[in-house]
Amino acid sequence: MNEQLKQALVAKLTALADDELILAHRDSEWTGHGPILEEDIALANIAQDELGHATVWYGLRSALDGSDPDRLAFFRDAGEFRNCELVELPKGDWAFTMLRQYLFDVYEALWLSAATRSTYRPLAEAAAKVVREERFHLQHTQAWVERLGLGTEESRRRIQAALDEQWGYAQQLFVPLPGEALLVAEGIVPDLAEVKEAWLERTTEQLRKSGLELPLKPGYQPASRQAHTEHLWSLLAEMQSTARWDAEAKVW
């Protein structure tokens, strides 16, 4: 792999890992606050899985450039993160969290399925492992979208409001990084345009089946992964506080 491809892959792996890490933190904020005990445990497990996926992607980056995954997670400032803005939005209510997780899960399941055919063997093997867990996540969150959309007038109002707010943000999942076209040409990563087409087909069908309406005006649609909402700064301040206070802190 030449240096140009290597740097493009490092950037892509970083974005993949950052998405998972920040989403995991948002999901973890529900621990002890879920609507029922069963769902409290289920979302805590999903958060743990997402954190594990972040570790996989940071690990693949480390194999390429020798970076330290812990330093990437706990000692970068917000401007250095490459996660999409969707995952850093505050957790909101249960409908907001389930809708966000569902939109992300569909994208991730489709991307991972395609990535199992990557010409870069470590990526293909990692995707094959992660996609098995992601299918369970998708099954869970899809059921919640349907349950809330077809439930009471209040539950439908809440999840429709979440969809209206998130639909534009979700489009950022399909904005390629600089240099990503080189990776696609070499068969290293899937083409996001193809993933988006499949994502739109699947989400549109499921959302309508759940009694929801796609926003006619999707609102804010981030055009790159260079900028972030103000919410990422406060999230990182909490997530990184222990490591920055004591870099040698360990869990015994």
N, C-alpha and C positions, 0 to 999 in steps of 0.2 A: 504494500500500500504506500503510495507516494505521500509526501508531506501535506499536499493540498487536500487530499482525501482524508488523511488522518485528522487534520484540524477541523474539517467539516463534520466528521464523525464524532469527534470530541464535543463539538457544539451541540450536535443532535442528542447525544447521550445525556448531556447536561440538562437540556430542556426536558427530556423525558423524565429524568430523575427529579428535577425541580417540581414538575407538575405533581408527581406522586407524593413528594415530601410535604408540600404545602397542603394538598388535599387531605393527606393523612392527619395533619395537625388540625385542620378544620373539623374533620370527622371526630377526632378525639375530644373535641370540646363538648361533645354530647355525652361523654362518659359520666354516668350517674344522673343524667338528665333526660334520658330517653322516655318516650310516652308510656312504654310498658317495659318490664324487666327483660323480656325476651328480645325486644328490639334494641334495648340499651346494650346488651351483650353482642347482638349481631353487628351493630354498627362499630362497636369497639373492635371486633374481629376484622371487619373490613378495613378499618383504619390501620390495624396492625399489618394486614396484607399489603396495603398501599405503601406503608413504610418499608416493608420487605422488598417491594418492587423497586422503590427508590434505591435501596441498597444494591440491587442487581445492576441497575444502570450506572450508578456511581462506580461500582466495581469494574464494569467493562471500561469505563473511562480511565480508571486507575491503571488498568492493564496497558492502556495506550500511552499515557503520559506520566504515570507515576504519582498522580495527585492523591491526596489523602481525603477519603470520603467524609470523615468527621470534620475536617477543616472546611470542606466545601459546604457542608450543612450548617455549621455553627459559627463560622468566622468570615463569611462573606456578608457584605452590606446589601441592602435591597436592590440597589441599582445593578448589582452583579448577577442577580437571579434571572433565569430565563423561563420561568413558569408562565403559563397563560393567566390572564387576569381573572378568568372565571373561578379558578380554584382559591384565589385569595379573598374573594368577597366574604363578608361576615356570614356566619352559619345560618342566620335568620331563623325561621320556624322550621318545623319538621318537613313541611311540604317543600320549602326552599332547598333544604339539604337533600331530600330524596330526588328531587327533579335534577339538581346539579349532578348528583352522583350518577343518575341514570344517563344523562346526556354524555357525561365523561365515559361511563362504562361502555356505551355503544361504540363510541370512537375508539376506545382502547381495545375492545374485543376485536373490532375489524382490523385495526392497525396491527395488532399482534398476530392475528391469523395470517395476514399477508407477510409479516416479517419472519414467519417460520420458514419462508422460502428465500431468505436473505443469502447472498453469496458470501457474506462474512459469517463464518461458522459460529463464532461465539455469540453473535447477535441472534442467529437462527435458533440456537440451542436455548438461549435465555427466553426468547419469545415463546417457544414451545412449552416451557415450564410455566411461565407467568400466565399464559392464556387460559390454562386450566382453572386457575383460581378466579380469573376475571369473568369467566362464564357464570360462575356461581353468584358473583356480585351482580351481574346484569340480570339474572333471573330474579334476584331479590328486589332490586330497585324497580324493575319493570312492573312487578306485582304491586309495589307501592304506588307507582304512578297511576295504574289502573284503579286501584282501590280508592285513592284520593279523588281522582277525576270523576269517578262514577259513584262516589259516596254521597255525602250530604251537600247541601248548597254551600255551606261554609267551607268544606274541604275542597270543593271544586273551585271556589273563589280564590282560595289561598294558592293552590297549585297553578291556576291560570295566571295569577299575579306573578308567581315565580317564573313561569315560562315567558311572560311578557318582558321581564327584566333580564333573563339569562340568555335568550335566544341569540341576541346580537353578540354577546360575549363569547358564546360557544363557537362562533364562526372562526375565532382566532385559533382554534385547535388545528385548522387546516391552512394556516399561513406558513409557508415554508421558510426556513431559516436561510440566511445567506450561505451559498455553497451547497445547499441541500440537493439542488438539481444534479450536481456531480454524483452524489450518492445514489440517487434514483437511477441515473444512467448506468451506473456500475452494478445495479441490482442489490445494493447494500441495504437500502430502506425502501419501503413502499412509496408510491406516488400519492401524495396527499389529495390530489384532485380526484383520484379514483376512490380513495377512502371516503372523501366527502360525499361523493355521489351515492355510495352505498349507505352512508350514515343518514343522509337526507331521506332516502327511500324508507329506511327502517324506522327512523324516529317519527317521520310524518305519519306513517301508517299507524304506529302505536299510539301516538298522541291523539290522533283523531278517533281511534278506537276507544280511547279513554275519555272521550267527550270534551277534548280540549281544542282550542282554535289557535293556529299558528299566527303570530303577530303580523299584521299587515305592514307595519313599520317596525322593523327589528331593532331600531335604536342604535346605540353606540356599538360599533364593530371595530375592535383593535386591529390595526394594520401591521403590527410587528410585535416582537416580544422584547422590545427595548424599554418600554415604559411600563409602569405599574400604577395601581390605585394606591391611595394613601393607606389602605388597610394592610398592605404588606409590611410596612414599617412597624406597626404595633404588633403584628403577628410574630415577626422575627424577634422583636424585643422580648417577648415572652418565651418563645421557643429556644432562643440562644442564651438566655440570661444565666443559667447555671454554668454552661461551658465558658462563657466570657468572664464570669466571676472567678471560676477556678478551672482552668484548662486541664488540670490533672484529675478532676473529680471522677470517681468510679462508683459503679453500683455494686455493692457487696451482697 
